[in-house]
Structure formats: structure tokens, C-alpha cells
């Protein structure tokens, strides 16, 4: 599994976990907010990786 596939799997797992936690605890619970921040960081990491690839292709 390459880096793209690993990150994509982490994103999917984090999204599913966030959904499950939201269903169990509701929006304002600390564990839901923490998981949301974790997912945000993975999304940021994905976007940085995509931007780097895009810039590399232009050179």
C-alpha cells in the first residue's frame, strides 16, 4: 500500500469514526470534537500532499 492509499484509508476510517461518535454522543461531546479535529488534520495533510504533487508536475 502506497502513501496515497494509506492516507485515503486513514481518511475513510476517521470519517466513519466521526460519524459513529456523532450518532452515539451528539455534536458537542468532547470525543466528537477531538475526532473532528483529527479528521481536519488528515484533510490538511492530504491537501498539502496534493499541492506538492501538483507543483512537482508543473516543474
Buried (B, 14 or more C-beta within 10 A) or exposed (E): EEEEEEBBEBBEEBBEBBEEBBEEBEEEEEEBBEBBEBBEEBBEEBEEEEEEEEEEEEE
